[in-house]
Each structure stands twice: as structure tokens, then as C-alpha cells.
Amino acid sequence: MNQIEREFFGLLDMTHGIRDQAIATLGAGDLAFAIEGCAPVGEVLQAFGDIEWMYTESFRTMAQDFSLQAPGRENVTSGETAVEWLHGLDGRLKTALSSLSDEDLGKPVDRGGWQMPLMANFHTYREAVLIQFGKLDCYLRALGKDLPDEWVAWVG
């Protein structure tokens, strides 16, 4: 068991759980909603998966490819299907992270012209998810959704 598993899997599970609670408030009809000048909600949900997939692959290959799109993204048709899809990606992420040794966590990840230690890349993944939380929060509020209590406590 490496340091990420020991110290951060609980926090990762909480982060993904709060994401799932918020996404579950969305119905199929909500996914086409867009704030003027912004992508529709469905694309924001797909971005959650694309980010997770990019980072999962970086933990496997030690190279970050920002052009990757997550497999199955086209099947996101509602909040419920998005949560199911993301759960599959969550499992792949945890498998990739669990395959690492503590020594691997200090190895560099090539981020296209510069490098970051893998442990820092893990923290950057979670920060990217939190940025997506901010985006999703704007849509949820514009749609008049009742926000889960944990979401309000974590996001505002």
C-alpha cells in the first residue's frame, strides 16, 4: 500500500462522493442547458471524466496527455448515467494509483515540456476536480437545483 492509498484514498472517495451527489440532481433534460457563452451541462459532466481519464493515464504512463477523452463519454445522457460512468473511471483511477510504489510517487510525470513529481500530479488532479466543482455549481444554481448539504459545505 503506497502513501496515496494510505493517506488520500479516503479524501478522494469523499471528493468523488460529493461530485456524485451534485450530478445526481441532474435529469436528462438538464444536460442541454447552457449559460450564455459557456458549454452545456452535459459537456461539463464529460469534462469530469476526461480529466479523470487524463490523470489516470498519466499515473500509468508517467506522461500527461491533455488531449485525451475518456472512453464512454458519449453515453452520458443524464446525471444518473454520468455517475455510473464516473464510478467506472474512479475504479480505473484507484487501480492505477494502487499499482504504484512509494518510490514511484517521487518519479516525474512529463506534462508536455515540463515535469511534476507524481505525488504533486495526484494533488493537481484533485485540484482540477475542485475547479470543475465551481463550474458545475454555477449550472446547478442557474437551474434552480436543490444543492446537497455536503455540496454546500464543501463548495459554498
C-alpha positions as CSV (number, residue, x, y, z in Angstrom):
1,M,0.0,0.0,0.0
2,N,1.5,3.3,-1.1
3,Q,1.3,6.7,0.6
4,I,-1.6,7.9,-1.7
5,E,-3.7,4.8,-0.7
6,R,-2.9,5.2,3.0
7,E,-3.4,9.0,3.3
8,F,-5.6,10.2,0.5
9,F,-8.0,7.5,-0.7
10,G,-10.5,8.5,2.0
11,L,-10.4,12.1,0.8
12,L,-10.6,11.0,-2.8
13,D,-13.7,8.9,-2.0
14,M,-15.3,11.9,-0.3
15,T,-14.5,14.2,-3.2
16,H,-16.0,11.8,-5.7
17,G,-19.0,11.2,-3.5
18,I,-19.8,14.9,-3.3
19,R,-19.4,15.1,-7.0
20,D,-21.9,12.2,-7.5
21,Q,-24.4,13.8,-5.1
22,A,-24.4,17.0,-7.1
23,I,-24.5,15.3,-10.5
24,A,-27.4,13.1,-9.4
25,T,-29.6,16.1,-9.2
26,L,-29.5,16.5,-13.0
27,G,-32.1,14.9,-15.3
28,A,-31.7,14.1,-18.9
29,G,-33.4,17.4,-19.9
30,D,-30.8,19.4,-17.9
31,L,-27.8,18.3,-19.9
32,A,-28.6,20.7,-22.8
33,F,-28.8,23.7,-20.6
34,A,-26.0,26.2,-21.2
35,I,-25.1,29.5,-19.6
36,E,-24.6,32.1,-22.3
37,G,-21.1,31.8,-23.7
38,C,-20.4,28.5,-21.9
39,A,-20.6,24.8,-22.8
40,P,-23.8,22.9,-22.0
41,V,-24.1,21.0,-18.7
42,G,-23.5,17.7,-20.5
43,E,-20.1,18.8,-21.7
44,V,-19.2,19.9,-18.1
45,L,-20.1,16.3,-16.9
46,Q,-18.0,14.8,-19.7
47,A,-15.1,17.0,-18.7
48,F,-15.1,15.5,-15.2
49,G,-14.5,12.1,-16.9
50,D,-11.9,13.5,-19.4
51,I,-9.9,15.0,-16.5
52,E,-10.0,11.8,-14.5
53,W,-9.0,9.7,-17.5
54,M,-6.1,12.1,-18.4
55,Y,-4.7,11.8,-14.9
56,T,-5.4,8.0,-14.7
57,E,-3.3,7.5,-17.8
58,S,-0.6,9.8,-16.5
59,F,-0.2,7.6,-13.4
60,R,0.1,4.6,-15.7
61,T,2.5,6.1,-18.3
62,M,4.3,8.9,-16.4
63,A,3.2,11.3,-19.2
64,Q,0.2,13.7,-19.2
65,D,-1.7,13.9,-22.4
66,F,-4.2,16.8,-22.2
67,S,-5.9,15.8,-25.4
68,L,-7.3,12.5,-24.1
69,Q,-11.0,12.0,-23.9
70,A,-12.5,9.4,-21.6
71,P,-13.9,6.2,-23.1
72,G,-17.7,6.1,-22.8
73,R,-18.2,9.9,-22.6
74,E,-20.9,9.7,-25.4
75,N,-23.1,7.6,-23.1
76,V,-23.6,10.5,-20.6
77,T,-27.3,11.2,-21.1
78,S,-28.4,12.1,-17.6
79,G,-27.0,12.7,-14.1
80,E,-27.6,9.1,-13.3
81,T,-25.7,7.8,-16.4
82,A,-22.9,10.3,-15.7
83,V,-22.5,9.0,-12.1
84,E,-22.4,5.4,-13.3
85,W,-19.8,6.3,-15.9
86,L,-17.7,8.2,-13.4
87,H,-17.8,5.3,-11.0
88,G,-16.1,3.1,-13.6
89,L,-13.4,5.7,-14.1
90,D,-13.0,6.0,-10.4
91,G,-12.2,2.3,-10.2
92,R,-9.6,2.7,-13.0
93,L,-8.0,5.7,-11.3
94,K,-7.7,3.8,-8.0
95,T,-6.3,0.7,-9.8
96,A,-3.6,2.9,-11.5
97,L,-2.8,4.6,-8.2
98,S,-2.7,1.3,-6.3
99,S,-0.2,-0.2,-8.7
100,L,2.4,2.4,-7.7
101,S,5.1,2.0,-5.1
102,D,6.1,4.8,-2.6
103,E,9.3,5.2,-4.7
104,D,7.1,5.8,-7.9
105,L,5.4,8.7,-6.2
106,G,8.6,10.8,-6.5
107,K,9.1,10.0,-10.2
108,P,8.5,12.8,-12.7
109,V,5.4,12.9,-14.8
110,D,6.1,14.6,-18.2
111,R,3.4,17.3,-18.6
112,G,4.4,18.3,-22.2
113,G,7.5,20.3,-21.8
114,W,7.8,20.3,-18.0
115,Q,7.7,17.8,-15.3
116,M,6.0,17.4,-11.9
117,P,6.5,14.6,-9.3
118,L,3.8,12.0,-9.5
119,M,2.6,12.9,-5.9
120,A,2.1,16.5,-6.9
121,N,0.4,15.4,-10.1
122,F,-2.1,13.5,-7.9
123,H,-2.8,16.6,-5.9
124,T,-3.2,18.5,-9.1
125,Y,-5.8,16.0,-10.2
126,R,-7.9,16.7,-7.2
127,E,-7.5,20.5,-7.7
128,A,-8.8,20.1,-11.2
129,V,-11.8,18.3,-9.9
130,L,-12.4,21.1,-7.4
131,I,-12.2,23.6,-10.3
132,Q,-14.9,21.6,-12.1
133,F,-17.0,21.7,-8.9
134,G,-17.0,25.5,-9.3
135,K,-18.2,25.3,-12.9
136,L,-20.9,22.8,-12.0
137,D,-22.1,24.8,-9.1
138,C,-22.9,27.7,-11.4
139,Y,-25.0,25.5,-13.6
140,L,-26.8,23.9,-10.6
141,R,-27.7,27.3,-9.2
142,A,-28.8,28.6,-12.6
143,L,-31.1,25.5,-13.0
144,G,-32.5,26.2,-9.5
145,K,-31.4,22.8,-8.2
146,D,-31.6,21.9,-4.5
147,L,-28.0,21.5,-3.6
148,P,-27.0,18.6,-1.3
149,D,-25.9,19.8,2.1
150,E,-22.4,18.3,1.7
151,W,-22.0,20.2,-1.6
152,V,-22.9,23.5,0.1
153,A,-20.5,22.8,2.9
154,W,-17.6,22.0,0.6
155,V,-18.3,24.3,-2.4
156,G,-20.4,27.1,-0.9
